[in-house]
């Protein structure tokens, strides 16, 4: 798995720009908000009531696997 729930949201977005639509479609439309700079994916998902495991799976579906 390339992306994990403890990674920062901005780290993922900057490294894998193709993840932006996944975040947006899942209900995390605040990619540009201040919280995205310090929250990890799990914290952001919990704040928005999103299933973090499903989100991680969807994010990893759009990034190249090494």
ABEGO torsion letter per residue (X at the ends): XABBAABBAAAAAAABAAAAAAAAAAGBAAAABAAAAABBAAAAAAAAGBBAAAAAAAAAAABBBX
